[in-house]
Amino acid sequence: MELQKLNSMMLEASKRIDKATREIYKMAEKKAETEEKYRIALAQEKLVLKSQGMAISLIEDVARGNEEIAHLKFERDKAEDMFKAAIESLRALQAQLSGLQSISRYQSDI
């Protein structure tokens, strides 16, 4: 592999890692925000159901079955899964860069 092409590939991988890192920070914030919204809405729904006299043993399931609460849980789960996927993508980019660096070291040694 040509040294110039190898250096170009390493630079590109490094740029992608930098961009991915910034995106992961944004995703982490969104993940936290969706968790907050879900927990607040769930707690409020539980209080409403309790004030309406619903049996305590049913409140948890009924509150989670509320359409708005279920949607917020979906958004929370989606944000969490996207965050995890971004982390895995970042790891793959880091492995790619590591491989390129190994090739570069090998070629330098020759």
C-alpha positions as CSV (number, residue, x, y, z in Angstrom):
1,M,0.0,0.0,0.0
2,E,1.3,3.4,-0.9
3,L,2.4,5.5,2.0
4,Q,0.5,8.6,0.8
5,K,-2.7,6.6,0.5
6,L,-2.2,5.0,3.9
7,N,-1.7,8.4,5.5
8,S,-4.8,9.7,3.7
9,M,-6.8,6.7,5.0
10,M,-5.5,7.3,8.6
11,L,-6.3,11.0,8.4
12,E,-9.8,10.2,7.2
13,A,-10.4,7.6,9.9
14,S,-9.2,10.1,12.5
15,K,-11.6,12.7,11.2
16,R,-14.5,10.2,11.3
17,I,-13.6,9.3,14.9
18,D,-13.6,13.0,15.9
19,K,-17.0,13.5,14.2
20,A,-18.4,10.4,15.8
21,T,-17.2,11.4,19.2
22,R,-19.1,14.7,18.9
23,E,-22.2,13.0,17.7
24,I,-22.0,10.5,20.6
25,Y,-22.0,13.4,23.1
26,K,-25.2,14.8,21.4
27,M,-26.8,11.3,21.5
28,A,-25.9,10.9,25.2
29,E,-27.7,14.2,26.0
30,K,-30.7,13.1,24.0
31,K,-30.7,9.8,25.7
32,A,-30.7,11.5,29.1
33,E,-33.5,13.9,28.1
34,T,-35.7,11.2,26.8
35,E,-35.2,9.2,30.1
36,E,-36.1,12.3,32.1
37,K,-39.3,13.0,30.1
38,Y,-40.4,9.4,30.4
39,R,-39.8,9.2,34.1
40,I,-41.6,12.5,34.8
41,A,-44.6,11.5,32.7
42,L,-44.8,8.0,34.2
43,A,-44.7,9.4,37.8
44,Q,-47.4,12.0,37.0
45,E,-49.6,9.3,35.4
46,K,-49.1,7.1,38.5
47,L,-50.2,10.0,40.7
48,V,-53.3,10.6,38.6
49,L,-54.2,6.9,38.7
50,K,-53.7,6.8,42.5
51,S,-55.8,9.9,43.0
52,Q,-58.6,8.3,41.0
53,G,-58.5,5.4,43.5
54,M,-57.0,2.7,41.3
55,A,-55.6,-0.3,43.1
56,I,-51.9,0.1,43.8
57,S,-51.2,-3.3,42.4
58,L,-52.6,-2.2,39.0
59,I,-51.1,1.3,38.8
60,E,-47.7,0.3,37.4
61,D,-49.1,-1.7,34.5
62,V,-52.0,0.7,33.7
63,A,-49.6,3.8,33.8
64,R,-47.2,2.1,31.4
65,G,-50.1,1.2,29.1
66,N,-51.0,4.8,28.6
67,E,-50.4,5.7,24.9
68,E,-48.4,8.9,25.7
69,I,-46.2,7.0,28.3
70,A,-45.7,4.1,25.9
71,H,-44.6,6.5,23.2
72,L,-42.1,8.2,25.6
73,K,-40.7,4.8,26.6
74,F,-40.3,4.0,22.9
75,E,-38.4,7.2,22.3
76,R,-36.3,6.5,25.4
77,D,-35.4,3.0,24.2
78,K,-34.7,4.2,20.7
79,A,-32.3,6.9,21.9
80,E,-30.6,4.4,24.1
81,D,-30.2,1.9,21.2
82,M,-28.9,4.6,18.9
83,F,-26.4,5.6,21.5
84,K,-25.2,2.0,21.9
85,A,-24.9,1.6,18.1
86,A,-22.9,4.8,17.8
87,I,-20.5,3.6,20.5
88,E,-20.0,0.3,18.6
89,S,-19.5,2.3,15.4
90,L,-16.9,4.4,17.1
91,R,-15.1,1.2,18.3
92,A,-15.1,-0.1,14.7
93,L,-13.5,3.1,13.5
94,Q,-10.9,2.9,16.2
95,A,-10.1,-0.6,15.2
96,Q,-9.8,0.4,11.6
97,L,-7.4,3.2,12.5
98,S,-5.4,0.9,14.7
99,G,-5.1,-1.6,11.8
100,L,-3.9,1.2,9.5
101,Q,-1.4,2.3,12.1
102,S,-0.1,-1.2,12.3
103,I,0.3,-1.4,8.6
104,S,2.1,1.9,8.6
105,R,4.5,0.7,11.4
106,Y,5.1,-2.5,9.5
107,Q,5.9,-0.6,6.3
108,S,8.2,1.8,8.2
109,D,10.1,-1.1,9.6
110,I,10.8,-2.6,6.1
